[in-house]
Amino acid sequence: MLETSATATGTQADDAEPVAYRWTTIVTDAAGHQRPTLRGQGRFDTEDSYTARAHDSHTDLAAAVFAEVCGEMVEYHRDAVLDARIDGQPDPVPPITVTTTVHDAHGTAVAILTGLLHHRPVTEDEVADAAVTLGQSAVADACQRIDQLRDPRSISHHDLVPPVLDLDVELRAYTDVHAVGEGAVAAVDDERRQRLRALRAAAAELRAEVYNPEYCRQQLATMEDALAAAHTTETPPSTTPPGDEYRSAVALIDWQARVDRWQRLLEISTEAYLDAARLDTAAEHLRRG
């Protein structure tokens, strides 16, 4: 819900200009801090990159941008509150004021919209529902991952080894995603960078402690084939020469022991890789903030 006031002056800019309008939107939170400024520019004969439609006047553009930003701010804050309460953290500071200003081709402010955001209270039932949904999603992802790790036909060695990530590049990508238009910068603090590095390092350490599950699966298949071959070529007891029966039994026990060991190693490596995947998920959640 919004309480808005609006002023508008000027007329539509000449379409012959390379850029017919420029707009900025400033969001201020309840603590008085401004979020990174959103910016855009365009012409009236083409779709605006932010609203995804063409506009016939500066006031029409201002209303569309203003409505989009307000809707996003309310939705994003609600999601952030749900995430915080599920994690047992304090509610984030809500965005309060949104101001969209549209300038004509000559840089003159011709339309301004200012509004106060009203955030609907998040109930405990909504938090519980969100937690159930999140838990169901996590369980489904884990089950799918386990099925993939146990089925050699559904996963390759490349799938089991996550790409090497350059955290500096990754954090720059985070900044780019949250920046809209010219000059918009989303700050990524040192604490978040350190936490990201710690999560990624812990995941890498877990994977380094064990064999790759795909390698374990290949070794297990080799041992199972050898065990099956030993059973197939075993000489019947009535025709076994003296001493060969003992050697045959030892061979079967040896191959069975190897099969058992690689089964255990596969289970251990699968568990370690799943734990590492959970750390990767936590890092991704932190990165997206």
C-alpha positions as CSV (number, residue, x, y, z in Angstrom):
1,M,0.0,0.0,0.0
2,L,1.3,3.4,-0.9
3,E,0.7,7.0,0.0
4,T,1.9,9.1,-2.9
5,S,2.3,12.7,-4.0
6,A,3.2,13.7,-7.5
7,T,4.2,16.8,-9.5
8,A,4.8,17.0,-13.2
9,T,6.0,19.8,-15.5
10,G,7.2,20.0,-19.0
11,T,6.2,18.2,-22.2
12,Q,7.5,15.1,-24.0
13,A,11.0,15.6,-25.2
14,D,11.8,15.8,-28.9
15,D,12.1,12.2,-30.2
16,A,14.8,13.4,-32.5
17,E,17.2,13.5,-29.5
18,P,19.4,10.5,-29.0
19,V,18.0,10.1,-25.5
20,A,14.5,11.5,-24.7
21,Y,14.6,10.9,-21.0
22,R,16.7,9.9,-18.0
23,W,15.3,8.7,-14.7
24,T,16.6,8.0,-11.2
25,T,15.0,6.4,-8.2
26,I,16.2,6.8,-4.7
27,V,15.1,4.4,-1.9
28,T,15.6,5.4,1.8
29,D,15.2,2.9,4.6
30,A,13.8,3.4,8.1
31,A,17.3,4.1,9.5
32,G,17.7,7.0,7.0
33,H,20.2,5.2,4.8
34,Q,19.9,5.5,1.0
35,R,20.0,2.3,-1.1
36,P,22.1,2.4,-4.3
37,T,20.4,4.7,-6.8
38,L,18.6,3.1,-9.6
39,R,19.1,4.7,-13.0
40,G,17.8,4.4,-16.6
41,Q,17.4,6.2,-19.9
42,G,15.8,5.8,-23.2
43,R,13.5,7.0,-26.0
44,F,9.7,7.1,-26.3
45,D,9.7,5.0,-29.4
46,T,11.4,2.0,-27.7
47,E,10.8,-0.1,-24.6
48,D,12.4,1.1,-21.4
49,S,14.9,-1.5,-20.2
50,Y,13.5,-1.4,-16.7
51,T,9.7,-1.3,-17.2
52,A,9.9,-3.4,-20.5
53,R,7.4,-1.2,-22.3
54,A,7.4,2.0,-24.3
55,H,6.0,5.2,-22.8
56,D,4.4,8.2,-24.4
57,S,5.3,10.9,-21.8
58,H,7.6,11.6,-18.9
59,T,4.8,11.3,-16.4
60,D,3.7,7.9,-17.7
61,L,7.3,6.8,-17.5
62,A,7.7,8.1,-13.9
63,A,4.5,6.3,-12.8
64,A,5.6,3.0,-14.3
65,V,9.1,3.1,-12.9
66,F,7.8,4.2,-9.5
67,A,5.2,1.4,-9.3
68,E,7.8,-1.2,-10.4
69,V,10.3,-0.1,-7.7
70,C,7.7,0.1,-5.0
71,G,6.4,-3.4,-5.7
72,E,9.9,-4.8,-5.8
73,M,11.0,-3.1,-2.5
74,V,7.9,-4.5,-0.7
75,E,8.3,-8.0,-2.1
76,Y,12.1,-8.1,-1.5
77,H,11.7,-6.9,2.1
78,R,9.0,-9.4,2.9
79,D,11.2,-12.3,1.6
80,A,14.2,-10.9,3.6
81,V,12.0,-10.8,6.8
82,L,11.0,-14.4,6.2
83,D,14.6,-15.5,5.6
84,A,15.7,-13.7,8.8
85,R,13.1,-15.2,11.0
86,I,13.7,-18.7,9.7
87,D,17.4,-18.2,10.5
88,G,16.6,-16.7,13.9
89,Q,18.0,-13.3,12.9
90,P,16.6,-9.8,13.6
91,D,14.3,-8.4,11.0
92,P,16.1,-6.3,8.3
93,V,15.6,-2.5,8.2
94,P,12.7,-1.9,5.9
95,P,12.8,0.5,2.9
96,I,10.4,3.4,3.6
97,T,10.6,6.2,1.0
98,V,10.8,5.9,-2.8
99,T,11.4,8.9,-5.0
100,T,11.5,8.7,-8.8
101,T,12.7,11.6,-10.9
102,V,12.5,11.8,-14.7
103,H,14.6,14.3,-16.6
104,D,14.1,15.4,-20.2
105,A,16.7,15.3,-22.9
106,H,18.1,18.6,-21.7
107,G,18.5,17.4,-18.1
108,T,15.5,19.3,-16.7
109,A,13.5,17.5,-14.0
110,V,10.0,17.2,-15.5
111,A,8.3,14.5,-13.4
112,I,8.7,13.5,-9.8
113,L,6.9,10.9,-7.8
114,T,7.5,10.3,-4.0
115,G,5.8,7.7,-1.9
116,L,5.9,6.0,1.5
117,L,6.0,2.2,1.5
118,H,3.6,0.4,3.8
119,H,4.8,-3.2,4.7
120,R,2.1,-5.7,5.7
121,P,3.1,-7.4,9.0
122,V,4.6,-10.9,8.5
123,T,2.7,-13.4,10.6
124,E,4.0,-16.5,12.4
125,D,1.9,-18.7,10.1
126,E,3.6,-17.2,7.1
127,V,7.0,-17.8,8.6
128,A,6.1,-21.4,9.4
129,D,4.8,-22.0,5.8
130,A,8.0,-20.5,4.4
131,A,10.1,-22.7,6.6
132,V,8.2,-25.8,5.5
133,T,8.6,-24.8,1.9
134,L,12.3,-24.2,2.4
135,G,12.7,-27.5,4.2
136,Q,10.8,-29.4,1.5
137,S,13.0,-27.8,-1.2
138,A,16.2,-28.7,0.7
139,V,15.1,-32.3,1.2
140,A,14.1,-32.6,-2.5
141,D,17.5,-31.2,-3.6
142,A,19.3,-33.5,-1.2
143,C,17.4,-36.6,-2.4
144,Q,18.0,-35.6,-6.1
145,R,21.7,-35.2,-5.3
146,I,21.9,-38.6,-3.6
147,D,20.1,-40.3,-6.5
148,Q,22.6,-38.7,-8.9
149,L,25.6,-39.7,-6.9
150,R,24.3,-43.3,-6.6
151,D,23.3,-43.6,-10.3
152,P,26.4,-43.6,-12.6
153,R,24.1,-43.1,-15.6
154,S,22.8,-39.7,-14.4
155,I,26.0,-37.9,-13.4
156,S,29.4,-37.3,-14.9
157,H,32.8,-36.7,-13.2
158,H,32.4,-33.0,-14.2
159,D,29.1,-32.7,-12.3
160,L,30.7,-34.0,-9.1
161,V,33.5,-31.4,-9.2
162,P,32.3,-27.8,-8.7
163,P,34.0,-25.2,-10.8
164,V,36.9,-23.3,-9.3
165,L,35.5,-20.0,-8.2
166,D,37.3,-16.7,-8.1
167,L,35.6,-14.9,-5.2
168,D,36.7,-11.5,-6.3
169,V,35.1,-12.1,-9.7
170,E,32.0,-13.6,-8.0
171,L,31.6,-10.6,-5.7
172,R,32.0,-8.2,-8.6
173,A,29.2,-10.2,-10.3
174,Y,27.1,-9.7,-7.2
175,T,27.8,-6.0,-7.4
176,D,26.8,-5.9,-11.1
177,V,23.5,-7.7,-10.5
178,H,22.5,-5.3,-7.9
179,A,23.5,-2.2,-9.8
180,V,21.0,-0.7,-12.3
181,G,22.1,1.9,-14.8
182,E,25.0,4.3,-14.7
183,G,26.8,4.9,-11.5
184,A,24.8,2.5,-9.3
185,V,27.1,0.5,-6.9
186,A,26.1,-2.2,-4.4
187,A,28.5,-2.4,-1.6
188,V,29.9,-5.8,-0.6
189,D,31.5,-5.5,2.9
190,D,34.6,-7.2,4.0
191,E,32.8,-9.3,6.5
192,R,30.6,-10.9,3.8
193,R,33.7,-11.5,1.6
194,Q,35.4,-13.3,4.5
195,R,32.4,-15.4,5.3
196,L,32.1,-16.4,1.6
197,R,35.8,-17.4,1.5
198,A,35.4,-19.4,4.7
199,L,32.4,-21.3,3.4
200,R,34.0,-22.0,0.0
201,A,37.3,-23.1,1.8
202,A,35.4,-25.4,4.1
203,A,33.6,-27.0,1.2
204,A,36.8,-27.5,-0.7
205,E,38.4,-29.0,2.4
206,L,35.6,-31.6,2.8
207,R,36.0,-32.7,-0.8
208,A,39.8,-32.9,-0.4
209,E,39.4,-35.3,2.5
210,V,37.8,-38.1,0.5
211,Y,37.9,-39.8,-2.9
212,N,35.7,-38.3,-5.6
213,P,32.4,-40.3,-5.5
214,E,32.7,-41.1,-9.2
215,Y,36.1,-42.6,-8.7
216,C,34.7,-44.7,-5.8
217,R,31.9,-45.8,-8.0
218,Q,34.3,-46.9,-10.8
219,Q,36.5,-48.8,-8.4
220,L,33.4,-50.5,-6.8
221,A,32.2,-51.6,-10.3
222,T,35.6,-53.0,-11.0
223,M,35.7,-55.0,-7.8
224,E,32.1,-56.3,-8.3
225,D,33.1,-57.5,-11.8
226,A,36.1,-59.2,-10.4
227,L,34.1,-60.9,-7.7
228,A,31.5,-62.0,-10.2
229,A,34.3,-63.4,-12.4
230,A,35.8,-65.3,-9.4
231,H,32.4,-66.9,-8.7
232,T,32.0,-67.9,-12.3
233,T,35.4,-69.5,-12.7
234,E,35.3,-71.3,-9.3
235,T,36.1,-75.0,-9.7
236,P,33.4,-77.4,-8.3
237,P,34.5,-78.9,-5.0
238,S,34.4,-82.5,-6.3
239,T,37.0,-81.7,-9.0
240,T,39.2,-79.2,-7.1
241,P,42.8,-80.4,-6.8
242,P,44.3,-80.4,-3.2
243,G,45.2,-76.9,-2.1
244,D,43.3,-75.1,-4.9
245,E,40.0,-75.1,-2.9
246,Y,41.8,-73.0,-0.2
247,R,43.3,-70.6,-2.7
248,S,39.9,-70.2,-4.4
249,A,38.2,-69.4,-1.1
250,V,40.9,-66.9,-0.2
251,A,40.4,-65.2,-3.6
252,L,36.6,-64.9,-3.1
253,I,37.1,-63.4,0.4
254,D,39.7,-61.0,-1.0
255,W,37.4,-59.7,-3.7
256,Q,34.4,-59.5,-1.4
257,A,36.4,-57.5,1.1
258,R,37.4,-55.1,-1.6
259,V,33.8,-54.7,-2.7
260,D,32.7,-54.0,0.9
261,R,35.5,-51.4,1.4
262,W,34.6,-49.5,-1.8
263,Q,31.0,-49.5,-0.9
264,R,31.9,-47.9,2.4
265,L,34.2,-45.4,0.7
266,L,31.5,-44.5,-1.7
267,E,29.0,-43.9,1.1
268,I,31.6,-41.8,3.0
269,S,32.6,-39.7,-0.1
270,T,28.9,-39.2,-1.0
271,E,28.2,-37.9,2.5
272,A,31.2,-35.6,2.4
273,Y,30.2,-34.2,-1.0
274,L,26.7,-33.6,0.2
275,D,28.0,-31.7,3.2
276,A,30.2,-29.7,0.9
277,A,27.1,-29.0,-1.3
278,R,25.3,-27.6,1.7
279,L,28.2,-25.3,2.4
280,D,28.1,-24.2,-1.3
281,T,24.3,-23.5,-0.9
282,A,24.9,-21.4,2.2
283,A,27.6,-19.5,0.4
284,E,25.3,-18.9,-2.6
285,H,22.5,-17.7,-0.2
286,L,25.0,-15.3,1.4
287,R,26.3,-14.1,-2.0
288,R,22.8,-13.3,-3.2
289,G,22.1,-11.6,0.1
